[in-house]
Amino acid sequence: MKVPRLIRAALERAGVEEQEKVSSGVDVVGDIAIVRLDGFSAGEKKRIAGALLEEMSTVRVVMEQEGGIGGEYRLRKLRHLAGARRTLTVHRENGCAFRVDVARCYFSPRLSTERLRVARSVKPKERVLNMFAGVGPFSIAIAKLAGAKVTSCEVNAYAAKLHEENDALNRVEDRVTVVRGDAADLPKSTKARYDRVLMPHPSEADRFLPTALSLAKKGGTVHYYRHLLGEDESEAAEALKDELSILLPRGSKYTVRRVRDVGPRWIEMAAEIRVSA
Ligand SMILES: C[S@@+](CC[C@H](N)C(=O)[O-])C[C@H]1O[C@@H](n2cnc3c(N)ncnc32)[C@H](O)[C@@H]1O
């Protein structure tokens, strides 16, 4: 892979030459930098992390991510490398601020453009459901930028607590409701139907699509996200259409698009599904 500029600078500063071992860039969440340094020795990792701290003036903590994200809460496995020993920070994007604990909650700064795109497409009168809300980055951007009412669901109780704190931090608590629990149980607890249902949970969204469709109004939109294998966007789009041809009623209308690359030959794709009768 092409070595990102920041990592290249840190490797040079740390006197480490083996750039080919670098497998990804740096995720900066608030003042915490998260890096993947598989293949480097413990000493090299510490030197690179120290160099990153010097290279990035806003960073106070450097953590190493070991492996991908995993488990029901979609968490990173993190190890402290340099700087302060904490995992809680405040991340700012799209005019919003989010308290995030990067070890105990899911958060990816790489989705900020997608969140802005969705928030800009929402109209003020819409009622929106976010089935997999995390600490609130989609929901709060929608409430703040579009002024719409949002119901968020989140199974990780700590992420849901931070979401509520973030609602207050962004002064949208009058427009956002957080439901702590399993999105599969939502139909049991509400009769509400939504103009827009967000499913930002690419590894499991297929399992929850019938629930999402049942909670959307007729004529409403379901935002369905998946990570799919493909050499390029058109191959990933075909894989998504194949999946939806099985999951959706015949004749359903939807559009598909690329969101971002998530790994070698893996692409995050979105489908916007128009809900019919
Ligand atoms: C990929 S993360 C997305 C979080 C958030 N939308 C964001 O962009 O930061 C998926 C989230 O869904 C939550 N989750 C997983 N299974 C769930 C379920 N059955 N019901 C509600 N939330 C769930 C996880 O804890 C995690 O916070």
The ligand as a MOL file (V3000), in Angstrom:
LIG
                    3D

  0  0  0     0  0            999 V3000
M  V30 BEGIN CTAB
M  V30 COUNTS 27 29 0 0 0
M  V30 BEGIN ATOM
M  V30 1 C -20.5190 -0.0590 13.0050 0
M  V30 2 S -21.0650 0.6400 14.5390 0 CHG=1
M  V30 3 C -21.7880 2.1860 14.0000 0
M  V30 4 C -21.9890 3.1820 15.1090 0
M  V30 5 C -22.3730 4.6040 14.6580 0
M  V30 6 N -23.4950 4.6050 13.7650 0
M  V30 7 C -21.1960 5.3310 14.0510 0
M  V30 8 O -21.1990 5.6410 12.8610 0
M  V30 9 O -20.2510 5.6170 14.8070 0 CHG=-1
M  V30 10 C -22.4750 -0.3540 14.9010 0
M  V30 11 C -23.0800 -0.0390 16.2480 0
M  V30 12 O -24.2470 -0.8580 16.4250 0
M  V30 13 C -24.2960 -1.3440 17.7470 0
M  V30 14 N -25.0840 -2.5820 17.7160 0
M  V30 15 C -24.6680 -3.8200 17.3770 0
M  V30 16 N -25.7030 -4.6830 17.4110 0
M  V30 17 C -26.7980 -3.9700 17.7670 0
M  V30 18 C -28.1650 -4.3010 17.9750 0
M  V30 19 N -28.6020 -5.5460 17.8140 0
M  V30 20 N -29.0110 -3.3140 18.3210 0
M  V30 21 C -28.5790 -2.0360 18.5060 0
M  V30 22 N -27.2820 -1.6700 18.3550 0
M  V30 23 C -26.4130 -2.6140 17.9730 0
M  V30 24 C -22.8350 -1.5270 18.1500 0
M  V30 25 O -22.6690 -1.5000 19.5510 0
M  V30 26 C -22.1850 -0.3240 17.4540 0
M  V30 27 O -22.1610 0.8040 18.2810 0
M  V30 END ATOM
M  V30 BEGIN BOND
M  V30 1 1 1 2
M  V30 2 1 2 3
M  V30 3 1 2 10
M  V30 4 1 3 4
M  V30 5 1 4 5
M  V30 6 1 5 6
M  V30 7 1 5 7
M  V30 8 2 7 8
M  V30 9 1 7 9
M  V30 10 1 10 11
M  V30 11 1 11 12
M  V30 12 1 11 26
M  V30 13 1 12 13
M  V30 14 1 13 14
M  V30 15 1 13 24
M  V30 16 1 14 15
M  V30 17 1 14 23
M  V30 18 2 15 16
M  V30 19 1 16 17
M  V30 20 1 17 18
M  V30 21 2 17 23
M  V30 22 1 18 19
M  V30 23 2 18 20
M  V30 24 1 20 21
M  V30 25 2 21 22
M  V30 26 1 22 23
M  V30 27 1 24 25
M  V30 28 1 24 26
M  V30 29 1 26 27
M  V30 END BOND
M  V30 END CTAB
M  END
